[in-house]
């Protein structure tokens, strides 16, 4: 299945366009364009999940990253003054490029060096159902802890943005 | 080859148009010829996509006429009636007019974003139609997480609206898009929660599975989930940006919304996308709440896709009805409505469904006994909640208000005294 010509073609098309979009995020000087390319990158990653037969993760990737995080970032940029103008040069450009290159080299080295264990079974037939079972049966405590954490973050945001005299 | 094609049409008279049989026949043809396995998926996918895009294109054209005629009838006027018989050629005339118009683009607009926005706005609405079942075994992509796919696609619309407003380089377009995004983000919550009840009852998020649940238990989910239907219908008509909730457009204060700078066929694409999105939401409602292609015994004599399209248009008529008869809301009213009524009611609905499904699973009583009780219970609950909300929270109707509505005290600055102008004396 994974060696089918269609899957191989789909993987390479999606992978190349995702990497190109990810490079454009760093290359374009307009921040709004960078966010749009980032959203495209998220969609591309979702495509890779689909190639891996993880449809639920792919859809959540689109829903949360391309949808919610994309909108969140555009809002953050709209609140930044003059964000859509051309960004000026910074002295950190060269060090950042070196650092990013190092990270890429390490990840590539590790990926090639590791003896990957290949499990013999097929992909899960229905990832949504098994994920739901896992969340609400064996991993219910971490799941609840994460919910409480998100709740705390939400209340914190409300407290931080409330003005002093507000009685609403 | 002709033999394989003949087997398609021997079963039922409509089966030549049935996607599943067609793709089955193509698979047989390909495997007989010794072709690769993936070719079947490519061909079947292309066929299904072509079918859906054709449907979308035809509906987008026809619906312009339907919508204008129906709204005209509701507002005691004729609507388009000149070109062709009963004005049927009006959409064509509109399309030709839009294509001939000059495509204007502001000088300082972001050209790439400005062009990408209408496309990004149109694609998600069409993509949703891939997961809805058009008939028995007639789904382009029978996703296990079909409902999540619907949410994912509708969440992309927010970004598309934003880049439309941003790319125009016009502050009114940006205002319009921000208003729409505020509404999209707000109404996403009741929409997700109302469909949660459907998924919990059906035990699956697959749209095929939900239709099968309704077929197995011999009921439409609207009977079991009336509150969810009301919430979903209202919320999605807000998300569709149609008249009771058309926040983006207000000619007097904020100009024409996020597409104020668009003209020609780019505007035409926005216009078509709004119609397509409306059909898409109608299709979702018809699938989830009205049984999709299944209609008691009717689907044994009438092809399922005909029943389905009939239901889609029935829901679409409801949308036209609300558009033609209801006044529009202010933005604060609409957002307050989402937070103060829709979200709590959706929460109540989710709790109710959770309790009912738990009782169903734990006691193991048969669905034939429990589901009718649930139908009565949920309808009573929905009615009671709506009536209670109207009684308790809605402002009293006043023909002649005797007090200021929004401010208890208003400081009206006293006007400077002006000497009355004497008649006959000419002031310089």
Contacts between the chains, C-beta under 8 A, distances in Angstrom:
chain1	res1	chain2	res2	distance
A	4	B	36	7.7
A	4	B	37	6.6
A	4	B	38	4.8
A	5	B	36	6.3
A	5	B	38	5.7
A	6	B	38	3.3
A	6	B	41	6.4
A	6	B	42	6.5
A	7	B	38	7.3
A	30	B	110	7.8
A	32	B	110	7.6
A	32	B	113	7.3
A	32	B	163	7.9
A	32	B	166	6.1
A	33	B	110	7.9
A	33	B	112	7.5
A	33	B	113	7.3
A	36	B	113	7.0
A	36	B	116	7.9
A	36	B	159	7.8
A	36	B	163	6.4
A	39	B	159	5.9
A	55	B	143	5.8
A	55	B	144	6.3
A	55	B	145	5.7
A	56	B	144	7.0
A	56	B	145	4.5
A	56	B	148	6.6
A	59	B	143	7.7
A	59	B	145	5.2
A	59	B	148	4.4
A	59	B	149	5.3
A	59	B	151	7.9
A	59	B	152	4.7
A	60	B	148	6.7
A	60	B	152	7.6
A	62	B	152	4.1
A	62	B	153	7.8
A	62	B	155	7.3
A	62	B	156	7.0
A	63	B	148	6.6
A	63	B	151	5.5
A	63	B	152	4.1
A	63	B	155	5.3
A	66	B	152	7.8
A	66	B	155	7.4
A	66	B	156	6.2
A	66	B	159	7.1
A	67	B	152	6.7
A	67	B	155	2.8
A	67	B	156	5.7
A	67	B	158	6.5
A	67	B	159	6.8
A	68	B	155	6.5
A	70	B	159	4.9
A	71	B	158	5.0
A	71	B	159	5.9
A	71	B	162	6.8
A	71	B	181	6.5
A	71	B	185	7.1
A	74	B	159	7.2
A	74	B	162	5.4
A	74	B	166	7.7
A	78	B	166	8.0
A	84	B	166	7.9
A	126	B	144	4.6
A	127	B	144	7.1
A	127	B	145	7.7
A	128	B	144	5.0
A	128	B	145	4.4
A	128	B	148	7.3
A	128	B	205	5.9
A	129	B	144	7.1
A	129	B	204	7.8
